[in-house]
């Protein structure tokens, strides 16, 4: 079941052992209610998403324990 993160909401989640090696944009998109990987990539490029407080590229490969923070405009 897809989480219900919608417009105007902030989110935070931690990468588990199920997600390592996945692209950041793919992982973020999987947590958005109406998101696509393209939309997630645009959020990441705009700096609306960070990993451990640092900006990353959409193709960043996530690691277990990474803390993903973001805001959906």
C-alpha positions in Angstrom: 0.0 0.0 0.0 1.3 3.4 -1.0 1.7 6.0 1.8 -0.5 9.1 1.6 2.1 11.9 1.4 0.4 14.7 -0.5 0.9 18.3 -1.5 2.1 20.6 1.3 3.2 17.8 3.5 6.7 17.1 4.9 8.0 13.5 5.1 10.8 11.6 6.7 11.7 7.9 6.4 14.7 5.7 6.9 15.9 3.3 4.3 15.6 -0.3 5.4 17.3 -3.5 4.2 14.6 -3.8 1.6 15.6 -0.7 -0.3 19.4 -0.6 -0.6 20.8 0.1 -4.0 17.5 1.6 -5.3 17.6 5.0 -6.9 16.7 7.9 -4.6 14.0 9.2 -7.1 12.4 5.8 -7.2 12.3 5.4 -3.5 10.8 8.9 -3.0 8.2 8.3 -5.7 7.2 5.1 -4.0 6.3 7.1 -0.9 4.3 9.8 -2.7 0.5 9.5 -3.1 0.4 10.8 -6.6 4.1 10.9 -7.5 6.1 9.6 -10.4 9.8 9.1 -10.6 10.0 12.2 -12.8 8.2 14.3 -10.2 10.4 12.9 -7.4 13.5 13.7 -9.5 12.3 17.3 -9.9 11.8 17.6 -6.1 15.3 16.3 -5.6 16.9 18.6 -8.1 15.1 21.6 -6.6 16.5 20.7 -3.2 13.2 19.8 -1.6 14.5 16.3 -0.7 17.7 15.6 1.2 19.5 12.5 2.5 20.9 13.0 6.0 20.6 16.7 5.6 22.6 16.8 2.3 21.3 17.2 -1.2 21.9 14.3 -3.6 21.3 13.6 -7.2 18.2 11.7 -8.3 20.3 8.7 -9.3 21.9 8.4 -5.8 21.8 4.8 -4.7 20.3 4.6 -1.2 21.9 2.7 1.7 20.4 1.1 4.8 20.1 3.8 7.5 19.9 6.7 5.1 17.4 9.3 6.4 15.3 10.8 3.7 13.7 14.2 4.4 11.5 16.2 2.1 8.5 18.5 1.5 6.0 18.2 -1.3 5.1 21.7 -2.5 
